[in-house]
């Protein structure tokens, strides 16, 4: 997470850490989600064999329920 986001989302960071997550704070650039994603991608491409990358943000203009909704079949 970006440094700005970790301060703004302090309660969520606390909860993630309670559940065992390690939250890495990014201090480069504007210190927000954009820079955190860039740093995560940089780390991933240097260590592809031993890492998996999971992005947890919605990057489309559509809403999540539409994206993950059940099919009509």
Jmol script that loads the backbone (N, CA, C; Angstrom):
load data "model"
ATOM      1  N   UNK A   1       0.854  -1.181   0.000  1.00  0.00           N
ATOM      2  CA  UNK A   1       0.000   0.000   0.000  1.00  0.00           C
ATOM      3  C   UNK A   1       0.888   1.229   0.000  1.00  0.00           C
ATOM      4  N   UNK A   2       0.364   2.293  -0.596  1.00  0.00           N
ATOM      5  CA  UNK A   2       1.067   3.559  -0.537  1.00  0.00           C
ATOM      6  C   UNK A   2       1.018   4.131   0.873  1.00  0.00           C
ATOM      7  N   UNK A   3       2.023   4.917   1.208  1.00  0.00           N
ATOM      8  CA  UNK A   3       2.100   5.488   2.549  1.00  0.00           C
ATOM      9  C   UNK A   3       0.865   6.331   2.873  1.00  0.00           C
ATOM     10  N   UNK A   4       0.386   7.082   1.891  1.00  0.00           N
ATOM     11  CA  UNK A   4      -0.814   7.903   2.087  1.00  0.00           C
ATOM     12  C   UNK A   4      -2.012   7.008   2.390  1.00  0.00           C
ATOM     13  N   UNK A   5      -2.110   5.904   1.652  1.00  0.00           N
ATOM     14  CA  UNK A   5      -3.232   4.983   1.832  1.00  0.00           C
ATOM     15  C   UNK A   5      -3.179   4.253   3.169  1.00  0.00           C
ATOM     16  N   UNK A   6      -1.978   3.915   3.626  1.00  0.00           N
ATOM     17  CA  UNK A   6      -1.885   3.209   4.915  1.00  0.00           C
ATOM     18  C   UNK A   6      -2.326   4.106   6.059  1.00  0.00           C
ATOM     19  N   UNK A   7      -2.043   5.388   5.952  1.00  0.00           N
ATOM     20  CA  UNK A   7      -2.509   6.312   7.002  1.00  0.00           C
ATOM     21  C   UNK A   7      -4.024   6.495   6.911  1.00  0.00           C
ATOM     22  N   UNK A   8      -4.521   6.631   5.702  1.00  0.00           N
ATOM     23  CA  UNK A   8      -5.952   6.858   5.496  1.00  0.00           C
ATOM     24  C   UNK A   8      -6.770   5.616   5.847  1.00  0.00           C
ATOM     25  N   UNK A   9      -6.189   4.459   5.641  1.00  0.00           N
ATOM     26  CA  UNK A   9      -6.891   3.192   5.874  1.00  0.00           C
ATOM     27  C   UNK A   9      -6.296   2.442   7.070  1.00  0.00           C
ATOM     28  N   UNK A  10      -5.903   3.168   8.102  1.00  0.00           N
ATOM     29  CA  UNK A  10      -5.211   2.572   9.247  1.00  0.00           C
ATOM     30  C   UNK A  10      -5.990   1.415   9.877  1.00  0.00           C
ATOM     31  N   UNK A  11      -7.295   1.536  10.000  1.00  0.00           N
ATOM     32  CA  UNK A  11      -8.088   0.461  10.591  1.00  0.00           C
ATOM     33  C   UNK A  11      -8.055  -0.789   9.715  1.00  0.00           C
ATOM     34  N   UNK A  12      -8.148  -0.622   8.404  1.00  0.00           N
ATOM     35  CA  UNK A  12      -8.072  -1.776   7.501  1.00  0.00           C
ATOM     36  C   UNK A  12      -6.698  -2.424   7.540  1.00  0.00           C
ATOM     37  N   UNK A  13      -5.646  -1.614   7.628  1.00  0.00           N
ATOM     38  CA  UNK A  13      -4.289  -2.151   7.747  1.00  0.00           C
ATOM     39  C   UNK A  13      -4.173  -2.973   9.026  1.00  0.00           C
ATOM     40  N   UNK A  14      -4.697  -2.455  10.112  1.00  0.00           N
ATOM     41  CA  UNK A  14      -4.689  -3.180  11.381  1.00  0.00           C
ATOM     42  C   UNK A  14      -5.393  -4.525  11.248  1.00  0.00           C
ATOM     43  N   UNK A  15      -6.544  -4.534  10.609  1.00  0.00           N
ATOM     44  CA  UNK A  15      -7.304  -5.781  10.434  1.00  0.00           C
ATOM     45  C   UNK A  15      -6.547  -6.777   9.561  1.00  0.00           C
ATOM     46  N   UNK A  16      -5.932  -6.285   8.482  1.00  0.00           N
ATOM     47  CA  UNK A  16      -5.167  -7.180   7.615  1.00  0.00           C
ATOM     48  C   UNK A  16      -4.017  -7.818   8.377  1.00  0.00           C
ATOM     49  N   UNK A  17      -3.337  -7.015   9.209  1.00  0.00           N
ATOM     50  CA  UNK A  17      -2.232  -7.545   9.990  1.00  0.00           C
ATOM     51  C   UNK A  17      -2.712  -8.539  11.047  1.00  0.00           C
ATOM     52  N   UNK A  18      -3.892  -8.320  11.605  1.00  0.00           N
ATOM     53  CA  UNK A  18      -4.460  -9.290  12.540  1.00  0.00           C
ATOM     54  C   UNK A  18      -4.693 -10.642  11.879  1.00  0.00           C
ATOM     55  N   UNK A  19      -5.038 -10.594  10.597  1.00  0.00           N
ATOM     56  CA  UNK A  19      -5.294 -11.823   9.846  1.00  0.00           C
ATOM     57  C   UNK A  19      -4.024 -12.448   9.275  1.00  0.00           C
ATOM     58  N   UNK A  20      -2.865 -11.833   9.582  1.00  0.00           N
ATOM     59  CA  UNK A  20      -1.604 -12.432   9.173  1.00  0.00           C
ATOM     60  C   UNK A  20      -0.935 -11.818   7.963  1.00  0.00           C
ATOM     61  N   UNK A  21      -1.499 -10.775   7.398  1.00  0.00           N
ATOM     62  CA  UNK A  21      -0.901 -10.132   6.224  1.00  0.00           C
ATOM     63  C   UNK A  21       0.294  -9.287   6.635  1.00  0.00           C
ATOM     64  N   UNK A  22       1.224  -9.164   5.726  1.00  0.00           N
ATOM     65  CA  UNK A  22       2.334  -8.235   5.892  1.00  0.00           C
ATOM     66  C   UNK A  22       2.087  -7.073   4.953  1.00  0.00           C
ATOM     67  N   UNK A  23       1.859  -5.905   5.481  1.00  0.00           N
ATOM     68  CA  UNK A  23       1.576  -4.725   4.667  1.00  0.00           C
ATOM     69  C   UNK A  23       2.879  -3.982   4.438  1.00  0.00           C
ATOM     70  N   UNK A  24       3.276  -3.876   3.177  1.00  0.00           N
ATOM     71  CA  UNK A  24       4.503  -3.180   2.813  1.00  0.00           C
ATOM     72  C   UNK A  24       4.115  -1.774   2.367  1.00  0.00           C
ATOM     73  N   UNK A  25       4.717  -0.776   3.001  1.00  0.00           N
ATOM     74  CA  UNK A  25       4.406   0.611   2.692  1.00  0.00           C
ATOM     75  C   UNK A  25       5.342   1.126   1.604  1.00  0.00           C
ATOM     76  N   UNK A  26       4.753   1.706   0.554  1.00  0.00           N
ATOM     77  CA  UNK A  26       5.523   2.272  -0.551  1.00  0.00           C
ATOM     78  C   UNK A  26       5.689   3.764  -0.318  1.00  0.00           C
ATOM     79  N   UNK A  27       6.936   4.232  -0.369  1.00  0.00           N
ATOM     80  CA  UNK A  27       7.214   5.642  -0.103  1.00  0.00           C
ATOM     81  C   UNK A  27       7.718   6.394  -1.334  1.00  0.00           C
ATOM     82  N   UNK A  28       7.667   5.760  -2.500  1.00  0.00           N
ATOM     83  CA  UNK A  28       8.125   6.425  -3.719  1.00  0.00           C
ATOM     84  C   UNK A  28       6.968   7.114  -4.431  1.00  0.00           C
ATOM     85  N   UNK A  29       7.301   8.055  -5.284  1.00  0.00           N
ATOM     86  CA  UNK A  29       6.298   8.748  -6.084  1.00  0.00           C
ATOM     87  C   UNK A  29       5.301   9.510  -5.226  1.00  0.00           C
ATOM     88  N   UNK A  30       4.019   9.382  -5.581  1.00  0.00           N
ATOM     89  CA  UNK A  30       2.959  10.081  -4.845  1.00  0.00           C
ATOM     90  C   UNK A  30       2.514   9.310  -3.607  1.00  0.00           C
ATOM     91  N   UNK A  31       3.117   8.112  -3.375  1.00  0.00           N
ATOM     92  CA  UNK A  31       2.839   7.281  -2.197  1.00  0.00           C
ATOM     93  C   UNK A  31       1.377   6.842  -2.112  1.00  0.00           C
ATOM     94  N   UNK A  32       0.759   6.565  -3.267  1.00  0.00           N
ATOM     95  CA  UNK A  32      -0.633   6.125  -3.314  1.00  0.00           C
ATOM     96  C   UNK A  32      -0.719   4.777  -4.022  1.00  0.00           C
ATOM     97  N   UNK A  33      -1.945   4.331  -4.286  1.00  0.00           N
ATOM     98  CA  UNK A  33      -2.186   3.029  -4.908  1.00  0.00           C
ATOM     99  C   UNK A  33      -1.424   2.869  -6.212  1.00  0.00           C
ATOM    100  N   UNK A  34      -1.398   3.888  -7.034  1.00  0.00           N
ATOM    101  CA  UNK A  34      -0.708   3.807  -8.332  1.00  0.00           C
ATOM    102  C   UNK A  34       0.748   3.394  -8.154  1.00  0.00           C
ATOM    103  N   UNK A  35       1.431   4.030  -7.246  1.00  0.00           N
ATOM    104  CA  UNK A  35       2.839   3.716  -7.019  1.00  0.00           C
ATOM    105  C   UNK A  35       3.020   2.367  -6.336  1.00  0.00           C
ATOM    106  N   UNK A  36       2.095   1.988  -5.475  1.00  0.00           N
ATOM    107  CA  UNK A  36       2.151   0.682  -4.829  1.00  0.00           C
ATOM    108  C   UNK A  36       2.005  -0.436  -5.863  1.00  0.00           C
ATOM    109  N   UNK A  37       1.115  -0.252  -6.822  1.00  0.00           N
ATOM    110  CA  UNK A  37       0.937  -1.248  -7.885  1.00  0.00           C
ATOM    111  C   UNK A  37       2.200  -1.319  -8.741  1.00  0.00           C
ATOM    112  N   UNK A  38       2.768  -0.168  -9.071  1.00  0.00           N
ATOM    113  CA  UNK A  38       4.012  -0.162  -9.859  1.00  0.00           C
ATOM    114  C   UNK A  38       5.124  -0.908  -9.141  1.00  0.00           C
ATOM    115  N   UNK A  39       5.283  -0.675  -7.859  1.00  0.00           N
ATOM    116  CA  UNK A  39       6.317  -1.366  -7.086  1.00  0.00           C
ATOM    117  C   UNK A  39       6.049  -2.867  -7.004  1.00  0.00           C
ATOM    118  N   UNK A  40       4.789  -3.250  -6.840  1.00  0.00           N
ATOM    119  CA  UNK A  40       4.435  -4.677  -6.795  1.00  0.00           C
ATOM    120  C   UNK A  40       4.763  -5.351  -8.123  1.00  0.00           C
ATOM    121  N   UNK A  41       4.474  -4.683  -9.226  1.00  0.00           N
ATOM    122  CA  UNK A  41       4.781  -5.246 -10.549  1.00  0.00           C
ATOM    123  C   UNK A  41       6.289  -5.357 -10.754  1.00  0.00           C
ATOM    124  N   UNK A  42       7.031  -4.339 -10.328  1.00  0.00           N
ATOM    125  CA  UNK A  42       8.499  -4.396 -10.442  1.00  0.00           C
ATOM    126  C   UNK A  42       9.066  -5.568  -9.653  1.00  0.00           C
ATOM    127  N   UNK A  43       8.591  -5.760  -8.444  1.00  0.00           N
ATOM    128  CA  UNK A  43       9.055  -6.875  -7.612  1.00  0.00           C
ATOM    129  C   UNK A  43       8.694  -8.206  -8.248  1.00  0.00           C
ATOM    130  N   UNK A  44       7.491  -8.299  -8.777  1.00  0.00           N
ATOM    131  CA  UNK A  44       7.020  -9.560  -9.357  1.00  0.00           C
ATOM    132  C   UNK A  44       7.843  -9.960 -10.576  1.00  0.00           C
ATOM    133  N   UNK A  45       8.127  -9.014 -11.472  1.00  0.00           N
ATOM    134  CA  UNK A  45       8.868  -9.376 -12.691  1.00  0.00           C
ATOM    135  C   UNK A  45      10.320  -9.738 -12.406  1.00  0.00           C
ATOM    136  N   UNK A  46      10.852  -9.324 -11.255  1.00  0.00           N
ATOM    137  CA  UNK A  46      12.218  -9.716 -10.929  1.00  0.00           C
ATOM    138  C   UNK A  46      12.279 -11.080 -10.254  1.00  0.00           C
ATOM    139  N   UNK A  47      11.154 -11.580  -9.742  1.00  0.00           N
ATOM    140  CA  UNK A  47      11.130 -12.850  -9.004  1.00  0.00           C
ATOM    141  C   UNK A  47       9.948 -13.711  -9.428  1.00  0.00           C
ATOM    142  N   UNK A  48       9.709 -13.832 -10.712  1.00  0.00           N
ATOM    143  CA  UNK A  48       8.518 -14.532 -11.216  1.00  0.00           C
ATOM    144  C   UNK A  48       8.448 -15.977 -10.733  1.00  0.00           C
ATOM    145  N   UNK A  49       9.574 -16.651 -10.639  1.00  0.00           N
ATOM    146  CA  UNK A  49       9.559 -18.073 -10.278  1.00  0.00           C
ATOM    147  C   UNK A  49       9.037 -18.339  -8.873  1.00  0.00           C
ATOM    148  N   UNK A  50       9.321 -17.472  -7.937  1.00  0.00           N
ATOM    149  CA  UNK A  50       8.955 -17.752  -6.563  1.00  0.00           C
ATOM    150  C   UNK A  50       7.810 -16.914  -6.022  1.00  0.00           C
ATOM    151  N   UNK A  51       7.165 -16.126  -6.863  1.00  0.00           N
ATOM    152  CA  UNK A  51       6.120 -15.223  -6.383  1.00  0.00           C
ATOM    153  C   UNK A  51       4.841 -15.354  -7.202  1.00  0.00           C
ATOM    154  N   UNK A  52       3.745 -15.063  -6.573  1.00  0.00           N
ATOM    155  CA  UNK A  52       2.466 -14.923  -7.266  1.00  0.00           C
ATOM    156  C   UNK A  52       1.977 -13.511  -6.994  1.00  0.00           C
ATOM    157  N   UNK A  53       1.366 -12.882  -7.974  1.00  0.00           N
ATOM    158  CA  UNK A  53       0.895 -11.510  -7.809  1.00  0.00           C
ATOM    159  C   UNK A  53      -0.621 -11.501  -7.892  1.00  0.00           C
ATOM    160  N   UNK A  54      -1.248 -10.930  -6.902  1.00  0.00           N
ATOM    161  CA  UNK A  54      -2.693 -10.822  -6.868  1.00  0.00           C
ATOM    162  C   UNK A  54      -3.056  -9.357  -6.679  1.00  0.00           C
ATOM    163  N   UNK A  55      -3.704  -8.777  -7.651  1.00  0.00           N
ATOM    164  CA  UNK A  55      -4.124  -7.379  -7.547  1.00  0.00           C
ATOM    165  C   UNK A  55      -5.561  -7.349  -7.059  1.00  0.00           C
ATOM    166  N   UNK A  56      -5.809  -6.590  -6.015  1.00  0.00           N
ATOM    167  CA  UNK A  56      -7.121  -6.577  -5.396  1.00  0.00           C
ATOM    168  C   UNK A  56      -7.931  -5.336  -5.674  1.00  0.00           C
ATOM    169  N   UNK A  57      -7.651  -4.663  -6.758  1.00  0.00           N
ATOM    170  CA  UNK A  57      -8.397  -3.451  -7.076  1.00  0.00           C
ATOM    171  C   UNK A  57      -9.170  -3.624  -8.366  1.00  0.00           C
ATOM    172  N   UNK A  58     -10.258  -2.943  -8.457  1.00  0.00           N
ATOM    173  CA  UNK A  58     -11.053  -2.965  -9.670  1.00  0.00           C
ATOM    174  C   UNK A  58     -10.506  -1.894 -10.593  1.00  0.00           C
ATOM    175  N   UNK A  59     -10.123  -2.283 -11.792  1.00  0.00           N
ATOM    176  CA  UNK A  59      -9.496  -1.336 -12.714  1.00  0.00           C
ATOM    177  C   UNK A  59     -10.389  -1.014 -13.896  1.00  0.00           C
ATOM    178  N   UNK A  60     -11.649  -1.320 -13.822  1.00  0.00           N
ATOM    179  CA  UNK A  60     -12.553  -1.061 -14.930  1.00  0.00           C
ATOM    180  C   UNK A  60     -13.610  -0.047 -14.512  1.00  0.00           C
ATOM    181  N   UNK A  61     -14.315   0.488 -15.477  1.00  0.00           N
ATOM    182  CA  UNK A  61     -15.344   1.465 -15.162  1.00  0.00           C
ATOM    183  C   UNK A  61     -16.648   0.805 -14.745  1.00  0.00           C
ATOM    184  N   UNK A  62     -16.745  -0.509 -14.905  1.00  0.00           N
ATOM    185  CA  UNK A  62     -17.962  -1.213 -14.507  1.00  0.00           C
ATOM    186  C   UNK A  62     -17.900  -1.573 -13.035  1.00  0.00           C
ATOM    187  N   UNK A  63     -19.020  -1.928 -12.453  1.00  0.00           N
ATOM    188  CA  UNK A  63     -19.093  -2.261 -11.026  1.00  0.00           C
ATOM    189  C   UNK A  63     -18.758  -3.727 -10.789  1.00  0.00           C
ATOM    190  N   UNK A  64     -18.236  -4.053  -9.615  1.00  0.00           N
ATOM    191  CA  UNK A  64     -17.859  -5.425  -9.280  1.00  0.00           C
ATOM    192  C   UNK A  64     -18.998  -6.431  -9.409  1.00  0.00           C
ATOM    193  N   UNK A  65     -20.212  -6.116  -8.900  1.00  0.00           N
ATOM    194  CA  UNK A  65     -21.267  -7.129  -9.021  1.00  0.00           C
ATOM    195  C   UNK A  65     -21.526  -7.569 -10.457  1.00  0.00           C
ATOM    196  N   UNK A  66     -21.387  -6.645 -11.399  1.00  0.00           N
ATOM    197  CA  UNK A  66     -21.573  -7.011 -12.787  1.00  0.00           C
ATOM    198  C   UNK A  66     -20.434  -7.932 -13.244  1.00  0.00           C
ATOM    199  N   UNK A  67     -19.236  -7.665 -12.761  1.00  0.00           N
ATOM    200  CA  UNK A  67     -18.071  -8.444 -13.176  1.00  0.00           C
ATOM    201  C   UNK A  67     -18.084  -9.850 -12.599  1.00  0.00           C
ATOM    202  N   UNK A  68     -18.586 -10.025 -11.382  1.00  0.00           N
ATOM    203  CA  UNK A  68     -18.540 -11.327 -10.731  1.00  0.00           C
ATOM    204  C   UNK A  68     -19.919 -11.969 -10.589  1.00  0.00           C
ATOM    205  N   UNK A  69     -20.919 -11.381 -11.225  1.00  0.00           N
ATOM    206  CA  UNK A  69     -22.270 -11.905 -11.112  1.00  0.00           C
ATOM    207  C   UNK A  69     -22.410 -13.287 -11.710  1.00  0.00           C
ATOM    208  N   UNK A  70     -23.393 -14.019 -11.270  1.00  0.00           N
ATOM    209  CA  UNK A  70     -23.595 -15.371 -11.769  1.00  0.00           C
ATOM    210  C   UNK A  70     -24.132 -15.325 -13.197  1.00  0.00           C
ATOM    211  N   UNK A  71     -23.802 -16.347 -13.946  1.00  0.00           N
ATOM    212  CA  UNK A  71     -24.291 -16.423 -15.330  1.00  0.00           C
ATOM    213  C   UNK A  71     -25.727 -16.905 -15.346  1.00  0.00           C
ATOM    214  N   UNK A  72     -26.401 -16.646 -16.445  1.00  0.00           N
ATOM    215  CA  UNK A  72     -27.800 -17.039 -16.554  1.00  0.00           C
ATOM    216  C   UNK A  72     -27.954 -18.468 -17.043  1.00  0.00           C
ATOM    217  N   UNK A  73     -26.843 -19.148 -17.313  1.00  0.00           N
ATOM    218  CA  UNK A  73     -26.911 -20.523 -17.829  1.00  0.00           C
ATOM    219  C   UNK A  73     -27.201 -21.524 -16.740  1.00  0.00           C
TER     220      UNK A  73
END
end "model"
wireframe off; spacefill off
backbone 0.3
color backbone group
